Amino acid sequence: MPFAGLAQHCQQNPPFFACRAQSSAFPATNVIWGWFNFLVAFLLFANIGPLYVGTPGDTVFVSVGVLATGILLARIFERDNA
């Protein structure tokens, strides 16, 4: 079932996701893992050809802002679901 997570069925996706019945993975860990995956994909695409994303300072500023926002939202939703 591809949409098992939407139906609230447990599906194992290593390395950090765990079913709530077994043990709870921290939402901030999932955000950091996803951000790291995005960073790797960005670096791989940047080596393929010209990738115009503005100045390096702007790119770093936006990516750190996305990471900080994701961690803050993860902590808020973690408190709501506890």
Secondary structure in CASP SS format (residue, H / E / C, confidence):
PFRMAT SS
TARGET T0000
AUTHOR 0000-0000-0000
METHOD secondary structure of the structure
MODEL  1
M C 1.00
P C 1.00
F C 1.00
A C 1.00
G C 1.00
L C 1.00
A C 1.00
Q C 1.00
H C 1.00
C C 1.00
Q C 1.00
Q C 1.00
N C 1.00
P C 1.00
P C 1.00
F C 1.00
F C 1.00
A C 1.00
C C 1.00
R C 1.00
A C 1.00
Q C 1.00
S C 1.00
S C 1.00
A C 1.00
F C 1.00
P H 1.00
A H 1.00
T H 1.00
N H 1.00
V H 1.00
I H 1.00
W H 1.00
G H 1.00
W H 1.00
F H 1.00
N H 1.00
F H 1.00
L H 1.00
V H 1.00
A H 1.00
F H 1.00
L H 1.00
L H 1.00
F H 1.00
A H 1.00
N C 1.00
I C 1.00
G C 1.00
P C 1.00
L C 1.00
Y C 1.00
V C 1.00
G C 1.00
T C 1.00
P H 1.00
G H 1.00
D H 1.00
T H 1.00
V H 1.00
F H 1.00
V H 1.00
S H 1.00
V H 1.00
G H 1.00
V H 1.00
L H 1.00
A H 1.00
T H 1.00
G H 1.00
I H 1.00
L H 1.00
L H 1.00
A H 1.00
R H 1.00
I H 1.00
F H 1.00
E H 1.00
R H 1.00
D H 1.00
N H 1.00
A C 1.00
END
